[in-house]
Amino acid sequence: MSTTATTASKLTSGQSPRWLPAVIGLSALIVGAALSALVGFSIALWVVFAAIIFVIAGPLVVGIIEGRRKGQDAFARYLIYGAFLLALIPLISVIWVVLSRGVPGLSGNLLGTSMNGVSGVTDNEAANGGPVYGGAYHAIAGTVIITFWATLMSVPIGLLTAVFLTEYSGSNAAFRWMGRIITFLVDVMTGIPSIVAGLFAVALFVQVLGDPSARFGFIASVALSVLMIPTVVRNTEEMLKIVPNELREASYALGVRKWRTITKVVIPTAISGISSGVTLAIARVIGETAPILVTAGFVSSINFNAFSGWMTTLPTFIYYQIMNPTSPTNPQVSEGRAWASALILIILVMALNLIARLISKLFAPKTGR
């Protein structure tokens, strides 16, 4: 036993203990808090100081214990750790600000009523201790309806376009030529400003309907679909390319037709990535404000009909509550509604991510026996 213990101690001598990164990180947090307090304490500055100290102190300690070569290797590792900590700053700060300011504004009135009939008088009474009337129910409904129609149009078009680019564009010269053009157009559409998409949708429906004043929810859905389609195409195309060709060849060897191979083998194999791409596309457009203002306008009452009348979404509701408070003398009431609506918008995006994960688990191919 003594010989074994001696051998083990020789093998582990000169090596950093496993708890060393945790100790260095805790020390960096303490020293970073002290330095931040000297220049004016803030959480962001604290994290920045802590990350810098962590990146510098970690490799130095490892180099002292294990030597210069291990210290250089540790510098790259701790640099990655520090970059990760710095990347968390905007995420944590945004979530913290929205939670701290949005949670107090959540109420049954906010979730179950609209702004119809709410005036500056009611907000003045709320500022003086009265109940807060008016909510974002009409904006939540408008966001869900407009995004639903945009997704219904964008996902099939984007998915079929990606299938063509991946599975068919290399079949012959004509398809290769079409594939190059489609790829170029998708790249161009990816960089289109959102306001341009809104103007395009308005111009299209003005020409079709012959009514220069045409503004309703479905026009906004068309504008959002213009922004969604390139994201869906690009993500789906990359996911389909990851599917091994051996799976396709095995299906063809069994006599399965190409369309059935795509629907039963290729797409189910890549469904996890495809659903994530669709979720990213929805998250990309659900917070758009400019195209909604141009295409659907703004209204304080509830409208469930996407094909008639103006509609309000959460981004436009937040914009108007901040820029044009219901009571200019007591804007804090409108600001509370805006922050609570921002929190609802974040919750909707999180719910979409959860739904995408559930879909990917349900339709992903089964592994194991």
Buried (B, 14 or more C-beta within 10 A) or exposed (E): EEEEEEEEEEEEEEEBEEEBBEEBBEBBBEBBBEBBEEEEEEEEBBBBBBBBBBBBBBBBBBBEBBEEEBBEBBBEBBBEBBEEBBEEBEEBBEEEEBEEBBEEBBBEBBEEBBBEEBEBEBBBBBBEEEEBBBBBBBBBBBBBBBBBBBBEBBBEBBBEBBBBBBBBBEEEEEBEEBBEEBBEEBEEBEEEEBBBBBBBBBEBBBEEEEEEEBBBBBBBBBBBBBBBBBBBBBBBBBBBEEBEEEBBEEBEEEEBEBEEBBEEBBBBBBBBBBBBBBBBBBBBBBBBBBBBBBBBBBBBEBBEEBEEBBBBBBBBBBBBBBEEBBBEEBBEBBBBBBBBBBBBBBEBEEEBBEBBBEBBEEEBEEEEE
